[in-house]
Amino acid sequence: MTDDPKLPRPPRRPRYAGTHPRRFGEKYKELQGDPDAVARVLERGQTPAGRHRSIMLDEILAFLAPEPGAVLLDCTLGYGGHTEALAERVAPGGRVIALDLDRTEMARTLARLDGLPVKGHATNFAGAAKVLELEGASGVDGLLADLGVSSMQLDRPERGFSLKQNGPLDMRMDQTRGKSAAEWLAGRDAASLADALLTLGDEPDAEDVALAITQAFESPSPPRTTRDLVRVVLRAKGLDPKTKQTSAFQAHPAARTFQAIRMAVNRETDNLDALLRVLPALMLPAGRVALLTFHSGEETRVRAALEKGLDSGVWATATLTGAKATLAEIAQNPRSRSARLFTASRAAV
Ligand SMILES: C[S@@+](CC[C@H](N)C(=O)[O-])C[C@H]1O[C@@H](n2cnc3c(N)ncnc32)[C@H](O)[C@@H]1O
């Protein structure tokens, strides 16, 4: 608590009616910038709402070894934790070019990083070569791609990624274009949906879940919200409709379905393939690459691309087995348990 009467008190949370806050903004004290609330959440090994804890930060800094004057590319700015640490190390004289599909979160992050040498571009990392051209950079000394979704995106119910908070079935990282999850699901046939659930989510009950979802979308009242979709998945699995995630270390029964739909809606594998194709051309001689994956499909793609580059000689070194986060980091941040860090360094000439 802030006991010193001379210290400014954090602003009061908006009052809510009833015994349980329902709206996201009312629910989490840490969202109001209360430093004590943030500290308590971190102590519990959880991520404060509206924030993202950067994964394998020390390992990434050690490998990229950014130096003053270097030009770096962070393909996935997110909350900016990695970018911030990199930008502090390339100053003076260097810069971090930072990309993200999510212009809403990018605006918040760039405001937070004001004063550091960071240049943001709200764009897809599949087009990273074009961004470097616009920035007048012939290549970069270091590149990071921390794939997937951020905690802020998962936490904000209005974005439609959340299993826990009810929101519209959206799931787009870039809400200015493309089909929402509801639009993507409507009219999809059960076989193609089952294939997506299996390949993108490793969903063991892919066929049953896909059939239930397609039938729900053909019904007179199709699912409109994340909670509606969770109910359909639980019913397909024969589970109680009130089933909840019991611990941060045990995934919710609908988590794999949500992951697969999110990956399909955002064309995540296509974007990763596009980045991997241009990766060597983005790097200056001896430039270093760090890629954080969160899913077996991503790992397979990254490993294959790095192996090909090792064989052809574009990479001088590359790790083909992704490194895991330490047990201490996993205990602090359960979202790091599925992370695998792949690294490569461009040949010197
Ligand atoms: C795991 S978060 C990055 C977190 C960040 N490293 C940090 O320390 O806060 C991944 C971010 O990548 C973004 N993203 C995912 N796919 C993208 C793509 N194809 N192009 C650009 N950004 C993308 C997401 O919107 C999200 O903000």
The ligand as an SDF file (V2000), in Angstrom:
LIG
                    3D

 27 29  0  0  0  0  0  0  0  0999 V2000
    4.4020  -12.5700  -28.3500 C   0  0  0  0  0  0  0  0  0  0  0  0
    3.9900  -10.9660  -28.8280 S   0  0  0  0  0  0  0  0  0  0  0  0
    5.5190  -10.0880  -28.7990 C   0  0  0  0  0  0  0  0  0  0  0  0
    5.9080   -9.6380  -27.4210 C   0  0  0  0  0  0  0  0  0  0  0  0
    7.1260   -8.7760  -27.3770 C   0  0  0  0  0  0  0  0  0  0  0  0
    8.3080   -9.4780  -27.8020 N   0  0  0  0  0  0  0  0  0  0  0  0
    7.3290   -8.1680  -25.9910 C   0  0  0  0  0  0  0  0  0  0  0  0
    8.4230   -8.3070  -25.4090 O   0  0  0  0  0  0  0  0  0  0  0  0
    6.3900   -7.5440  -25.4930 O   0  0  0  0  0  0  0  0  0  0  0  0
    3.7530  -11.1690  -30.5490 C   0  0  0  0  0  0  0  0  0  0  0  0
    3.3430   -9.9080  -31.2640 C   0  0  0  0  0  0  0  0  0  0  0  0
    3.5550  -10.1660  -32.6560 O   0  0  0  0  0  0  0  0  0  0  0  0
    2.5310   -9.5850  -33.3860 C   0  0  0  0  0  0  0  0  0  0  0  0
    2.4480  -10.3010  -34.6620 N   0  0  0  0  0  0  0  0  0  0  0  0
    2.0350  -11.5720  -34.8690 C   0  0  0  0  0  0  0  0  0  0  0  0
    2.1430  -11.8870  -36.1720 N   0  0  0  0  0  0  0  0  0  0  0  0
    2.6660  -10.8050  -36.7950 C   0  0  0  0  0  0  0  0  0  0  0  0
    3.0210  -10.5210  -38.1490 C   0  0  0  0  0  0  0  0  0  0  0  0
    2.8330  -11.4060  -39.1300 N   0  0  0  0  0  0  0  0  0  0  0  0
    3.5620   -9.3190  -38.4230 N   0  0  0  0  0  0  0  0  0  0  0  0
    3.7520   -8.3930  -37.4340 C   0  0  0  0  0  0  0  0  0  0  0  0
    3.4150   -8.5980  -36.1470 N   0  0  0  0  0  0  0  0  0  0  0  0
    2.8750   -9.7960  -35.8340 C   0  0  0  0  0  0  0  0  0  0  0  0
    1.3040   -9.7080  -32.5140 C   0  0  0  0  0  0  0  0  0  0  0  0
    0.3430   -8.7330  -32.8470 O   0  0  0  0  0  0  0  0  0  0  0  0
    1.9020   -9.5110  -31.1210 C   0  0  0  0  0  0  0  0  0  0  0  0
    1.8240   -8.1740  -30.7350 O   0  0  0  0  0  0  0  0  0  0  0  0
  1  2  1  0
  2  3  1  0
  2 10  1  0
  3  4  1  0
  4  5  1  0
  5  6  1  0
  5  7  1  0
  7  8  2  0
  7  9  1  0
 10 11  1  0
 11 12  1  0
 11 26  1  0
 12 13  1  0
 13 14  1  0
 13 24  1  0
 14 15  1  0
 14 23  1  0
 15 16  2  0
 16 17  1  0
 17 18  1  0
 17 23  2  0
 18 19  1  0
 18 20  2  0
 20 21  1  0
 21 22  2  0
 22 23  1  0
 24 25  1  0
 24 26  1  0
 26 27  1  0
M  CHG  2   2   1   9  -1
M  END
$$$$
